[in-house]
Amino acid sequence: MSAESGIELIRHAIALTNAAADGAGDEEVTPSEIAEVIRDALESADVERDQRVVRYLHEALDAVSDGMPPDYTAMILYSALGRLREP
C-alpha cells in the first residue's frame, strides 16, 4: 500500500485517465495501471472515512473494468476528489 494520501492518489488516477484519453506519451497507459491507483486510493484512511467517496471510487473501478472511455472514469474521479476536498 502506498503512503500517498487519498487525494494524491485520486489526482494521480485522474492524470492517468487524462493521459489515456489523450493517447499521448511514449508509453500507453493501461487500464490495469489506472485500476491499481484507484485500489490504492480505496485503501487510504482518509478515503475510507467517507462512504460516498468509496462509492465513487468503486464506480470508477467498475468503469475501468467495463472498458468505459477514460473521460467517463475521470469524471467519476473528479467527483470523488471534490467530495474529499469539501469541508
PDB file with one MODEL, atoms N, CA, C and O in Angstrom:
MODEL        1
ATOM      1  N   MET A   1       0.840  -1.176   0.000  1.00  0.00           N
ATOM      2  CA  MET A   1       0.000   0.000   0.000  1.00  0.00           C
ATOM      3  C   MET A   1       0.891   1.247   0.000  1.00  0.00           C
ATOM      4  O   MET A   1       1.939   1.283   0.645  1.00  0.00           O
ATOM      5  N   SER A   2       0.458   2.234  -0.717  1.00  0.00           N
ATOM      6  CA  SER A   2       1.228   3.464  -0.856  1.00  0.00           C
ATOM      7  C   SER A   2       1.032   4.369   0.352  1.00  0.00           C
ATOM      8  O   SER A   2       0.005   4.313   1.027  1.00  0.00           O
ATOM      9  N   ALA A   3       2.033   5.205   0.614  1.00  0.00           N
ATOM     10  CA  ALA A   3       1.949   6.159   1.714  1.00  0.00           C
ATOM     11  C   ALA A   3       1.275   7.455   1.275  1.00  0.00           C
ATOM     12  O   ALA A   3       1.086   8.360   2.087  1.00  0.00           O
ATOM     13  N   GLU A   4       0.911   7.551  -0.007  1.00  0.00           N
ATOM     14  CA  GLU A   4       0.261   8.756  -0.502  1.00  0.00           C
ATOM     15  C   GLU A   4      -1.141   8.891   0.103  1.00  0.00           C
ATOM     16  O   GLU A   4      -1.779   7.901   0.461  1.00  0.00           O
ATOM     17  N   SER A   5      -1.599  10.133   0.205  1.00  0.00           N
ATOM     18  CA  SER A   5      -2.952  10.358   0.702  1.00  0.00           C
ATOM     19  C   SER A   5      -3.959  10.004  -0.388  1.00  0.00           C
ATOM     20  O   SER A   5      -3.612   9.876  -1.562  1.00  0.00           O
ATOM     21  N   GLY A   6      -5.208   9.849   0.028  1.00  0.00           N
ATOM     22  CA  GLY A   6      -6.272   9.554  -0.917  1.00  0.00           C
ATOM     23  C   GLY A   6      -6.395  10.620  -1.978  1.00  0.00           C
ATOM     24  O   GLY A   6      -6.610  10.309  -3.150  1.00  0.00           O
ATOM     25  N   ILE A   7      -6.261  11.886  -1.582  1.00  0.00           N
ATOM     26  CA  ILE A   7      -6.359  12.985  -2.542  1.00  0.00           C
ATOM     27  C   ILE A   7      -5.247  12.882  -3.587  1.00  0.00           C
ATOM     28  O   ILE A   7      -5.497  13.040  -4.782  1.00  0.00           O
ATOM     29  N   GLU A   8      -4.018  12.616  -3.133  1.00  0.00           N
ATOM     30  CA  GLU A   8      -2.897  12.483  -4.075  1.00  0.00           C
ATOM     31  C   GLU A   8      -3.104  11.301  -5.015  1.00  0.00           C
ATOM     32  O   GLU A   8      -2.803  11.388  -6.206  1.00  0.00           O
ATOM     33  N   LEU A   9      -3.614  10.205  -4.482  1.00  0.00           N
ATOM     34  CA  LEU A   9      -3.845   9.024  -5.317  1.00  0.00           C
ATOM     35  C   LEU A   9      -4.950   9.272  -6.336  1.00  0.00           C
ATOM     36  O   LEU A   9      -4.838   8.849  -7.487  1.00  0.00           O
ATOM     37  N   ILE A  10      -6.003   9.946  -5.926  1.00  0.00           N
ATOM     38  CA  ILE A  10      -7.083  10.255  -6.874  1.00  0.00           C
ATOM     39  C   ILE A  10      -6.571  11.195  -7.959  1.00  0.00           C
ATOM     40  O   ILE A  10      -6.900  11.030  -9.134  1.00  0.00           O
ATOM     41  N   ARG A  11      -5.769  12.179  -7.569  1.00  0.00           N
ATOM     42  CA  ARG A  11      -5.172  13.077  -8.572  1.00  0.00           C
ATOM     43  C   ARG A  11      -4.297  12.292  -9.553  1.00  0.00           C
ATOM     44  O   ARG A  11      -4.301  12.563 -10.754  1.00  0.00           O
ATOM     45  N   HIS A  12      -3.560  11.333  -9.037  1.00  0.00           N
ATOM     46  CA  HIS A  12      -2.710  10.501  -9.894  1.00  0.00           C
ATOM     47  C   HIS A  12      -3.576   9.676 -10.858  1.00  0.00           C
ATOM     48  O   HIS A  12      -3.258   9.561 -12.042  1.00  0.00           O
ATOM     49  N   ALA A  13      -4.659   9.112 -10.347  1.00  0.00           N
ATOM     50  CA  ALA A  13      -5.574   8.335 -11.196  1.00  0.00           C
ATOM     51  C   ALA A  13      -6.184   9.225 -12.272  1.00  0.00           C
ATOM     52  O   ALA A  13      -6.334   8.798 -13.417  1.00  0.00           O
ATOM     53  N   ILE A  14      -6.537  10.456 -11.914  1.00  0.00           N
ATOM     54  CA  ILE A  14      -7.085  11.397 -12.898  1.00  0.00           C
ATOM     55  C   ILE A  14      -6.035  11.692 -13.975  1.00  0.00           C
ATOM     56  O   ILE A  14      -6.352  11.723 -15.165  1.00  0.00           O
ATOM     57  N   ALA A  15      -4.801  11.906 -13.558  1.00  0.00           N
ATOM     58  CA  ALA A  15      -3.729  12.175 -14.526  1.00  0.00           C
ATOM     59  C   ALA A  15      -3.559  10.996 -15.489  1.00  0.00           C
ATOM     60  O   ALA A  15      -3.363  11.193 -16.688  1.00  0.00           O
ATOM     61  N   LEU A  16      -3.635   9.778 -14.960  1.00  0.00           N
ATOM     62  CA  LEU A  16      -3.517   8.603 -15.816  1.00  0.00           C
ATOM     63  C   LEU A  16      -4.682   8.494 -16.786  1.00  0.00           C
ATOM     64  O   LEU A  16      -4.481   8.190 -17.962  1.00  0.00           O
ATOM     65  N   THR A  17      -5.905   8.740 -16.305  1.00  0.00           N
ATOM     66  CA  THR A  17      -7.064   8.653 -17.204  1.00  0.00           C
ATOM     67  C   THR A  17      -7.003   9.747 -18.267  1.00  0.00           C
ATOM     68  O   THR A  17      -7.369   9.515 -19.419  1.00  0.00           O
ATOM     69  N   ASN A  18      -6.542  10.937 -17.885  1.00  0.00           N
ATOM     70  CA  ASN A  18      -6.399  12.007 -18.879  1.00  0.00           C
ATOM     71  C   ASN A  18      -5.355  11.643 -19.931  1.00  0.00           C
ATOM     72  O   ASN A  18      -5.549  11.900 -21.119  1.00  0.00           O
ATOM     73  N   ALA A  19      -4.259  11.050 -19.496  1.00  0.00           N
ATOM     74  CA  ALA A  19      -3.230  10.616 -20.443  1.00  0.00           C
ATOM     75  C   ALA A  19      -3.765   9.522 -21.367  1.00  0.00           C
ATOM     76  O   ALA A  19      -3.469   9.508 -22.562  1.00  0.00           O
ATOM     77  N   ALA A  20      -4.547   8.616 -20.809  1.00  0.00           N
ATOM     78  CA  ALA A  20      -5.141   7.550 -21.622  1.00  0.00           C
ATOM     79  C   ALA A  20      -6.139   8.132 -22.621  1.00  0.00           C
ATOM     80  O   ALA A  20      -6.216   7.678 -23.763  1.00  0.00           O
ATOM     81  N   ALA A  21      -6.893   9.125 -22.193  1.00  0.00           N
ATOM     82  CA  ALA A  21      -7.881   9.753 -23.079  1.00  0.00           C
ATOM     83  C   ALA A  21      -7.193  10.498 -24.216  1.00  0.00           C
ATOM     84  O   ALA A  21      -7.674  10.492 -25.349  1.00  0.00           O
ATOM     85  N   ASP A  22      -6.068  11.139 -23.911  1.00  0.00           N
ATOM     86  CA  ASP A  22      -5.333  11.905 -24.926  1.00  0.00           C
ATOM     87  C   ASP A  22      -4.531  11.005 -25.850  1.00  0.00           C
ATOM     88  O   ASP A  22      -4.183  11.390 -26.966  1.00  0.00           O
ATOM     89  N   GLY A  23      -4.243   9.800 -25.371  1.00  0.00           N
ATOM     90  CA  GLY A  23      -3.399   8.905 -26.151  1.00  0.00           C
ATOM     91  C   GLY A  23      -1.990   9.451 -26.310  1.00  0.00           C
ATOM     92  O   GLY A  23      -1.265   9.084 -27.235  1.00  0.00           O
ATOM     93  N   ALA A  24      -1.617  10.330 -25.396  1.00  0.00           N
ATOM     94  CA  ALA A  24      -0.317  10.996 -25.504  1.00  0.00           C
ATOM     95  C   ALA A  24       0.760  10.211 -24.771  1.00  0.00           C
ATOM     96  O   ALA A  24       0.476   9.330 -23.960  1.00  0.00           O
ATOM     97  N   GLY A  25       1.967  10.547 -25.073  1.00  0.00           N
ATOM     98  CA  GLY A  25       3.091   9.980 -24.338  1.00  0.00           C
ATOM     99  C   GLY A  25       3.774   8.867 -25.096  1.00  0.00           C
ATOM    100  O   GLY A  25       3.269   8.341 -26.088  1.00  0.00           O
ATOM    101  N   ASP A  26       4.930   8.536 -24.591  1.00  0.00           N
ATOM    102  CA  ASP A  26       5.722   7.482 -25.215  1.00  0.00           C
ATOM    103  C   ASP A  26       5.187   6.100 -24.889  1.00  0.00           C
ATOM    104  O   ASP A  26       5.303   5.171 -25.689  1.00  0.00           O
ATOM    105  N   GLU A  27       4.594   5.972 -23.697  1.00  0.00           N
ATOM    106  CA  GLU A  27       4.044   4.671 -23.349  1.00  0.00           C
ATOM    107  C   GLU A  27       2.547   4.789 -23.129  1.00  0.00           C
ATOM    108  O   GLU A  27       2.032   5.815 -22.684  1.00  0.00           O
ATOM    109  N   GLU A  28       1.891   3.731 -23.448  1.00  0.00           N
ATOM    110  CA  GLU A  28       0.447   3.690 -23.330  1.00  0.00           C
ATOM    111  C   GLU A  28       0.060   3.420 -21.874  1.00  0.00           C
ATOM    112  O   GLU A  28       0.660   2.574 -21.210  1.00  0.00           O
ATOM    113  N   VAL A  29      -0.942   4.142 -21.390  1.00  0.00           N
ATOM    114  CA  VAL A  29      -1.464   3.910 -20.044  1.00  0.00           C
ATOM    115  C   VAL A  29      -2.483   2.786 -20.147  1.00  0.00           C
ATOM    116  O   VAL A  29      -3.419   2.853 -20.944  1.00  0.00           O
ATOM    117  N   THR A  30      -2.294   1.760 -19.339  1.00  0.00           N
ATOM    118  CA  THR A  30      -3.202   0.614 -19.403  1.00  0.00           C
ATOM    119  C   THR A  30      -4.293   0.736 -18.343  1.00  0.00           C
ATOM    120  O   THR A  30      -4.112   1.401 -17.324  1.00  0.00           O
ATOM    121  N   PRO A  31      -5.424   0.086 -18.596  1.00  0.00           N
ATOM    122  CA  PRO A  31      -6.478   0.061 -17.581  1.00  0.00           C
ATOM    123  C   PRO A  31      -5.996  -0.519 -16.251  1.00  0.00           C
ATOM    124  O   PRO A  31      -6.462  -0.112 -15.187  1.00  0.00           O
ATOM    125  N   SER A  32      -5.075  -1.459 -16.313  1.00  0.00           N
ATOM    126  CA  SER A  32      -4.546  -2.058 -15.082  1.00  0.00           C
ATOM    127  C   SER A  32      -3.823  -1.033 -14.226  1.00  0.00           C
ATOM    128  O   SER A  32      -3.937  -1.050 -13.000  1.00  0.00           O
ATOM    129  N   GLU A  33      -3.078  -0.139 -14.869  1.00  0.00           N
ATOM    130  CA  GLU A  33      -2.370   0.916 -14.130  1.00  0.00           C
ATOM    131  C   GLU A  33      -3.357   1.845 -13.437  1.00  0.00           C
ATOM    132  O   GLU A  33      -3.167   2.215 -12.279  1.00  0.00           O
ATOM    133  N   ILE A  34      -4.404   2.214 -14.148  1.00  0.00           N
ATOM    134  CA  ILE A  34      -5.421   3.096 -13.575  1.00  0.00           C
ATOM    135  C   ILE A  34      -6.116   2.402 -12.412  1.00  0.00           C
ATOM    136  O   ILE A  34      -6.296   2.991 -11.346  1.00  0.00           O
ATOM    137  N   ALA A  35      -6.502   1.152 -12.623  1.00  0.00           N
ATOM    138  CA  ALA A  35      -7.207   0.394 -11.579  1.00  0.00           C
ATOM    139  C   ALA A  35      -6.353   0.233 -10.327  1.00  0.00           C
ATOM    140  O   ALA A  35      -6.869   0.306  -9.212  1.00  0.00           O
ATOM    141  N   GLU A  36      -5.061   0.018 -10.499  1.00  0.00           N
ATOM    142  CA  GLU A  36      -4.162  -0.146  -9.347  1.00  0.00           C
ATOM    143  C   GLU A  36      -4.147   1.106  -8.471  1.00  0.00           C
ATOM    144  O   GLU A  36      -4.186   1.010  -7.245  1.00  0.00           O
ATOM    145  N   VAL A  37      -4.090   2.267  -9.098  1.00  0.00           N
ATOM    146  CA  VAL A  37      -4.072   3.523  -8.334  1.00  0.00           C
ATOM    147  C   VAL A  37      -5.414   3.734  -7.629  1.00  0.00           C
ATOM    148  O   VAL A  37      -5.454   4.201  -6.491  1.00  0.00           O
ATOM    149  N   ILE A  38      -6.497   3.394  -8.299  1.00  0.00           N
ATOM    150  CA  ILE A  38      -7.821   3.531  -7.672  1.00  0.00           C
ATOM    151  C   ILE A  38      -7.922   2.590  -6.472  1.00  0.00           C
ATOM    152  O   ILE A  38      -8.444   2.976  -5.426  1.00  0.00           O
ATOM    153  N   ARG A  39      -7.430   1.368  -6.613  1.00  0.00           N
ATOM    154  CA  ARG A  39      -7.441   0.422  -5.480  1.00  0.00           C
ATOM    155  C   ARG A  39      -6.604   0.943  -4.315  1.00  0.00           C
ATOM    156  O   ARG A  39      -7.003   0.817  -3.158  1.00  0.00           O
ATOM    157  N   ASP A  40      -5.452   1.523  -4.615  1.00  0.00           N
ATOM    158  CA  ASP A  40      -4.618   2.113  -3.565  1.00  0.00           C
ATOM    159  C   ASP A  40      -5.380   3.232  -2.852  1.00  0.00           C
ATOM    160  O   ASP A  40      -5.314   3.353  -1.628  1.00  0.00           O
ATOM    161  N   ALA A  41      -6.100   4.047  -3.621  1.00  0.00           N
ATOM    162  CA  ALA A  41      -6.882   5.134  -3.022  1.00  0.00           C
ATOM    163  C   ALA A  41      -7.966   4.575  -2.104  1.00  0.00           C
ATOM    164  O   ALA A  41      -8.234   5.134  -1.040  1.00  0.00           O
ATOM    165  N   LEU A  42      -8.581   3.483  -2.513  1.00  0.00           N
ATOM    166  CA  LEU A  42      -9.623   2.865  -1.678  1.00  0.00           C
ATOM    167  C   LEU A  42      -9.070   2.392  -0.338  1.00  0.00           C
ATOM    168  O   LEU A  42      -9.807   2.319   0.646  1.00  0.00           O
ATOM    169  N   GLU A  43      -7.788   2.072  -0.295  1.00  0.00           N
ATOM    170  CA  GLU A  43      -7.167   1.592   0.938  1.00  0.00           C
ATOM    171  C   GLU A  43      -6.671   2.717   1.838  1.00  0.00           C
ATOM    172  O   GLU A  43      -6.261   2.460   2.970  1.00  0.00           O
ATOM    173  N   SER A  44      -6.700   3.959   1.357  1.00  0.00           N
ATOM    174  CA  SER A  44      -6.176   5.056   2.183  1.00  0.00           C
ATOM    175  C   SER A  44      -7.189   5.440   3.258  1.00  0.00           C
ATOM    176  O   SER A  44      -8.398   5.407   3.030  1.00  0.00           O
ATOM    177  N   ALA A  45      -6.681   5.799   4.417  1.00  0.00           N
ATOM    178  CA  ALA A  45      -7.521   6.071   5.581  1.00  0.00           C
ATOM    179  C   ALA A  45      -8.469   7.245   5.362  1.00  0.00           C
ATOM    180  O   ALA A  45      -9.616   7.198   5.807  1.00  0.00           O
ATOM    181  N   ASP A  46      -8.012   8.293   4.687  1.00  0.00           N
ATOM    182  CA  ASP A  46      -8.883   9.454   4.510  1.00  0.00           C
ATOM    183  C   ASP A  46     -10.051   9.155   3.570  1.00  0.00           C
ATOM    184  O   ASP A  46     -11.093   9.803   3.661  1.00  0.00           O
ATOM    185  N   VAL A  47      -9.895   8.191   2.675  1.00  0.00           N
ATOM    186  CA  VAL A  47     -10.978   7.800   1.783  1.00  0.00           C
ATOM    187  C   VAL A  47     -11.966   6.889   2.510  1.00  0.00           C
ATOM    188  O   VAL A  47     -13.178   7.030   2.346  1.00  0.00           O
ATOM    189  N   GLU A  48     -11.459   5.974   3.299  1.00  0.00           N
ATOM    190  CA  GLU A  48     -12.319   5.004   3.982  1.00  0.00           C
ATOM    191  C   GLU A  48     -13.335   5.656   4.907  1.00  0.00           C
ATOM    192  O   GLU A  48     -14.370   5.061   5.210  1.00  0.00           O
ATOM    193  N   ARG A  49     -13.049   6.876   5.357  1.00  0.00           N
ATOM    194  CA  ARG A  49     -13.963   7.562   6.279  1.00  0.00           C
ATOM    195  C   ARG A  49     -15.221   8.090   5.597  1.00  0.00           C
ATOM    196  O   ARG A  49     -16.217   8.345   6.275  1.00  0.00           O
ATOM    197  N   ASP A  50     -15.205   8.258   4.299  1.00  0.00           N
ATOM    198  CA  ASP A  50     -16.334   8.830   3.584  1.00  0.00           C
ATOM    199  C   ASP A  50     -16.904   7.794   2.611  1.00  0.00           C
ATOM    200  O   ASP A  50     -16.294   7.480   1.589  1.00  0.00           O
ATOM    201  N   GLN A  51     -18.072   7.276   2.945  1.00  0.00           N
ATOM    202  CA  GLN A  51     -18.668   6.216   2.138  1.00  0.00           C
ATOM    203  C   GLN A  51     -19.043   6.672   0.729  1.00  0.00           C
ATOM    204  O   GLN A  51     -19.057   5.863  -0.199  1.00  0.00           O
ATOM    205  N   ARG A  52     -19.344   7.946   0.563  1.00  0.00           N
ATOM    206  CA  ARG A  52     -19.669   8.435  -0.774  1.00  0.00           C
ATOM    207  C   ARG A  52     -18.424   8.397  -1.660  1.00  0.00           C
ATOM    208  O   ARG A  52     -18.509   8.039  -2.834  1.00  0.00           O
ATOM    209  N   VAL A  53     -17.276   8.763  -1.104  1.00  0.00           N
ATOM    210  CA  VAL A  53     -16.031   8.705  -1.867  1.00  0.00           C
ATOM    211  C   VAL A  53     -15.713   7.251  -2.215  1.00  0.00           C
ATOM    212  O   VAL A  53     -15.286   6.953  -3.331  1.00  0.00           O
ATOM    213  N   VAL A  54     -15.922   6.359  -1.266  1.00  0.00           N
ATOM    214  CA  VAL A  54     -15.696   4.933  -1.520  1.00  0.00           C
ATOM    215  C   VAL A  54     -16.591   4.470  -2.668  1.00  0.00           C
ATOM    216  O   VAL A  54     -16.147   3.732  -3.547  1.00  0.00           O
ATOM    217  N   ARG A  55     -17.838   4.900  -2.658  1.00  0.00           N
ATOM    218  CA  ARG A  55     -18.772   4.518  -3.721  1.00  0.00           C
ATOM    219  C   ARG A  55     -18.302   5.066  -5.079  1.00  0.00           C
ATOM    220  O   ARG A  55     -18.334   4.354  -6.082  1.00  0.00           O
ATOM    221  N   TYR A  56     -17.868   6.331  -5.103  1.00  0.00           N
ATOM    222  CA  TYR A  56     -17.353   6.903  -6.349  1.00  0.00           C
ATOM    223  C   TYR A  56     -16.164   6.103  -6.870  1.00  0.00           C
ATOM    224  O   TYR A  56     -16.071   5.819  -8.064  1.00  0.00           O
ATOM    225  N   LEU A  57     -15.268   5.747  -5.977  1.00  0.00           N
ATOM    226  CA  LEU A  57     -14.076   5.013  -6.410  1.00  0.00           C
ATOM    227  C   LEU A  57     -14.425   3.617  -6.912  1.00  0.00           C
ATOM    228  O   LEU A  57     -13.810   3.127  -7.859  1.00  0.00           O
ATOM    229  N   HIS A  58     -15.406   2.974  -6.284  1.00  0.00           N
ATOM    230  CA  HIS A  58     -15.857   1.668  -6.790  1.00  0.00           C
ATOM    231  C   HIS A  58     -16.499   1.821  -8.166  1.00  0.00           C
ATOM    232  O   HIS A  58     -16.313   0.975  -9.040  1.00  0.00           O
ATOM    233  N   GLU A  59     -17.254   2.904  -8.355  1.00  0.00           N
ATOM    234  CA  GLU A  59     -17.842   3.173  -9.675  1.00  0.00           C
ATOM    235  C   GLU A  59     -16.752   3.392 -10.717  1.00  0.00           C
ATOM    236  O   GLU A  59     -16.857   2.903 -11.842  1.00  0.00           O
ATOM    237  N   ALA A  60     -15.704   4.129 -10.344  1.00  0.00           N
ATOM    238  CA  ALA A  60     -14.594   4.369 -11.273  1.00  0.00           C
ATOM    239  C   ALA A  60     -13.886   3.058 -11.606  1.00  0.00           C
ATOM    240  O   ALA A  60     -13.518   2.820 -12.756  1.00  0.00           O
ATOM    241  N   LEU A  61     -13.699   2.223 -10.610  1.00  0.00           N
ATOM    242  CA  LEU A  61     -13.069   0.921 -10.830  1.00  0.00           C
ATOM    243  C   LEU A  61     -13.917   0.067 -11.767  1.00  0.00           C
ATOM    244  O   LEU A  61     -13.390  -0.593 -12.662  1.00  0.00           O
ATOM    245  N   ASP A  62     -15.232   0.084 -11.558  1.00  0.00           N
ATOM    246  CA  ASP A  62     -16.137  -0.649 -12.454  1.00  0.00           C
ATOM    247  C   ASP A  62     -16.058  -0.096 -13.874  1.00  0.00           C
ATOM    248  O   ASP A  62     -16.066  -0.859 -14.841  1.00  0.00           O
ATOM    249  N   ALA A  63     -15.982   1.223 -14.001  1.00  0.00           N
ATOM    250  CA  ALA A  63     -15.885   1.844 -15.328  1.00  0.00           C
ATOM    251  C   ALA A  63     -14.621   1.397 -16.050  1.00  0.00           C
ATOM    252  O   ALA A  63     -14.647   1.122 -17.250  1.00  0.00           O
ATOM    253  N   VAL A  64     -13.526   1.327 -15.320  1.00  0.00           N
ATOM    254  CA  VAL A  64     -12.264   0.871 -15.918  1.00  0.00           C
ATOM    255  C   VAL A  64     -12.402  -0.578 -16.371  1.00  0.00           C
ATOM    256  O   VAL A  64     -12.036  -0.921 -17.496  1.00  0.00           O
ATOM    257  N   SER A  65     -12.931  -1.427 -15.491  1.00  0.00           N
ATOM    258  CA  SER A  65     -13.021  -2.852 -15.835  1.00  0.00           C
ATOM    259  C   SER A  65     -14.052  -3.117 -16.930  1.00  0.00           C
ATOM    260  O   SER A  65     -13.939  -4.105 -17.656  1.00  0.00           O
ATOM    261  N   ASP A  66     -15.056  -2.245 -17.058  1.00  0.00           N
ATOM    262  CA  ASP A  66     -16.066  -2.399 -18.112  1.00  0.00           C
ATOM    263  C   ASP A  66     -15.614  -1.810 -19.445  1.00  0.00           C
ATOM    264  O   ASP A  66     -16.320  -1.923 -20.447  1.00  0.00           O
ATOM    265  N   GLY A  67     -14.431  -1.180 -19.456  1.00  0.00           N
ATOM    266  CA  GLY A  67     -13.906  -0.617 -20.688  1.00  0.00           C
ATOM    267  C   GLY A  67     -14.553   0.694 -21.097  1.00  0.00           C
ATOM    268  O   GLY A  67     -14.551   1.056 -22.273  1.00  0.00           O
ATOM    269  N   MET A  68     -15.105   1.400 -20.127  1.00  0.00           N
ATOM    270  CA  MET A  68     -15.700   2.705 -20.424  1.00  0.00           C
ATOM    271  C   MET A  68     -14.595   3.680 -20.848  1.00  0.00           C
ATOM    272  O   MET A  68     -13.428   3.478 -20.511  1.00  0.00           O
ATOM    273  N   PRO A  69     -14.963   4.740 -21.588  1.00  0.00           N
ATOM    274  CA  PRO A  69     -13.944   5.711 -22.009  1.00  0.00           C
ATOM    275  C   PRO A  69     -13.245   6.356 -20.810  1.00  0.00           C
ATOM    276  O   PRO A  69     -13.875   6.585 -19.777  1.00  0.00           O
ATOM    277  N   PRO A  70     -11.966   6.645 -20.939  1.00  0.00           N
ATOM    278  CA  PRO A  70     -11.229   7.262 -19.831  1.00  0.00           C
ATOM    279  C   PRO A  70     -11.842   8.578 -19.349  1.00  0.00           C
ATOM    280  O   PRO A  70     -11.769   8.897 -18.162  1.00  0.00           O
ATOM    281  N   ASP A  71     -12.444   9.343 -20.265  1.00  0.00           N
ATOM    282  CA  ASP A  71     -13.082  10.603 -19.862  1.00  0.00           C
ATOM    283  C   ASP A  71     -14.202  10.357 -18.859  1.00  0.00           C
ATOM    284  O   ASP A  71     -14.387  11.137 -17.925  1.00  0.00           O
ATOM    285  N   TYR A  72     -14.942   9.281 -19.052  1.00  0.00           N
ATOM    286  CA  TYR A  72     -16.030   8.928 -18.148  1.00  0.00           C
ATOM    287  C   TYR A  72     -15.471   8.585 -16.760  1.00  0.00           C
ATOM    288  O   TYR A  72     -15.995   9.031 -15.739  1.00  0.00           O
ATOM    289  N   THR A  73     -14.414   7.798 -16.744  1.00  0.00           N
ATOM    290  CA  THR A  73     -13.773   7.434 -15.483  1.00  0.00           C
ATOM    291  C   THR A  73     -13.222   8.674 -14.783  1.00  0.00           C
ATOM    292  O   THR A  73     -13.358   8.813 -13.567  1.00  0.00           O
ATOM    293  N   ALA A  74     -12.609   9.565 -15.536  1.00  0.00           N
ATOM    294  CA  ALA A  74     -12.069  10.798 -14.950  1.00  0.00           C
ATOM    295  C   ALA A  74     -13.174  11.627 -14.311  1.00  0.00           C
ATOM    296  O   ALA A  74     -12.973  12.214 -13.248  1.00  0.00           O
ATOM    297  N   MET A  75     -14.336  11.680 -14.949  1.00  0.00           N
ATOM    298  CA  MET A  75     -15.455  12.443 -14.400  1.00  0.00           C
ATOM    299  C   MET A  75     -15.859  11.902 -13.022  1.00  0.00           C
ATOM    300  O   MET A  75     -16.137  12.674 -12.104  1.00  0.00           O
ATOM    301  N   ILE A  76     -15.888  10.599 -12.888  1.00  0.00           N
ATOM    302  CA  ILE A  76     -16.219   9.983 -11.596  1.00  0.00           C
ATOM    303  C   ILE A  76     -15.131  10.312 -10.569  1.00  0.00           C
ATOM    304  O   ILE A  76     -15.432  10.628  -9.418  1.00  0.00           O
ATOM    305  N   LEU A  77     -13.885  10.236 -10.987  1.00  0.00           N
ATOM    306  CA  LEU A  77     -12.773  10.529 -10.077  1.00  0.00           C
ATOM    307  C   LEU A  77     -12.790  11.985  -9.629  1.00  0.00           C
ATOM    308  O   LEU A  77     -12.475  12.281  -8.476  1.00  0.00           O
ATOM    309  N   TYR A  78     -13.153  12.897 -10.527  1.00  0.00           N
ATOM    310  CA  TYR A  78     -13.274  14.307 -10.144  1.00  0.00           C
ATOM    311  C   TYR A  78     -14.362  14.484  -9.083  1.00  0.00           C
ATOM    312  O   TYR A  78     -14.225  15.319  -8.189  1.00  0.00           O
ATOM    313  N   SER A  79     -15.438  13.705  -9.178  1.00  0.00           N
ATOM    314  CA  SER A  79     -16.497  13.761  -8.164  1.00  0.00           C
ATOM    315  C   SER A  79     -15.965  13.311  -6.808  1.00  0.00           C
ATOM    316  O   SER A  79     -16.267  13.922  -5.783  1.00  0.00           O
ATOM    317  N   ALA A  80     -15.177  12.246  -6.807  1.00  0.00           N
ATOM    318  CA  ALA A  80     -14.589  11.754  -5.557  1.00  0.00           C
ATOM    319  C   ALA A  80     -13.636  12.781  -4.973  1.00  0.00           C
ATOM    320  O   ALA A  80     -13.636  13.016  -3.765  1.00  0.00           O
ATOM    321  N   LEU A  81     -12.825  13.393  -5.824  1.00  0.00           N
ATOM    322  CA  LEU A  81     -11.881  14.405  -5.372  1.00  0.00           C
ATOM    323  C   LEU A  81     -12.611  15.606  -4.786  1.00  0.00           C
ATOM    324  O   LEU A  81     -12.219  16.124  -3.741  1.00  0.00           O
ATOM    325  N   GLY A  82     -13.651  16.041  -5.443  1.00  0.00           N
ATOM    326  CA  GLY A  82     -14.442  17.169  -4.937  1.00  0.00           C
ATOM    327  C   GLY A  82     -15.055  16.868  -3.590  1.00  0.00           C
ATOM    328  O   GLY A  82     -15.083  17.723  -2.705  1.00  0.00           O
ATOM    329  N   ARG A  83     -15.545  15.655  -3.433  1.00  0.00           N
ATOM    330  CA  ARG A  83     -16.140  15.248  -2.157  1.00  0.00           C
ATOM    331  C   ARG A  83     -15.085  15.256  -1.028  1.00  0.00           C
ATOM    332  O   ARG A  83     -15.371  15.691   0.087  1.00  0.00           O
ATOM    333  N   LEU A  84     -13.893  14.784  -1.322  1.00  0.00           N
ATOM    334  CA  LEU A  84     -12.840  14.751  -0.303  1.00  0.00           C
ATOM    335  C   LEU A  84     -12.388  16.151   0.090  1.00  0.00           C
ATOM    336  O   LEU A  84     -11.977  16.377   1.228  1.00  0.00           O
ATOM    337  N   ARG A  85     -12.463  17.083  -0.839  1.00  0.00           N
ATOM    338  CA  ARG A  85     -11.983  18.434  -0.585  1.00  0.00           C
ATOM    339  C   ARG A  85     -13.045  19.311   0.091  1.00  0.00           C
ATOM    340  O   ARG A  85     -12.744  20.424   0.523  1.00  0.00           O
ATOM    341  N   GLU A  86     -14.298  18.808   0.185  1.00  0.00           N
ATOM    342  CA  GLU A  86     -15.340  19.581   0.871  1.00  0.00           C
ATOM    343  C   GLU A  86     -15.050  19.644   2.356  1.00  0.00           C
ATOM    344  O   GLU A  86     -14.532  18.687   2.931  1.00  0.00           O
ATOM    345  N   PRO A  87     -15.384  20.784   2.991  1.00  0.00           N
ATOM    346  CA  PRO A  87     -15.133  20.885   4.435  1.00  0.00           C
ATOM    347  C   PRO A  87     -16.061  20.018   5.248  1.00  0.00           C
ATOM    348  O   PRO A  87     -15.971  19.998   6.475  1.00  0.00           O
TER     349      PRO A  87
ENDMDL
END
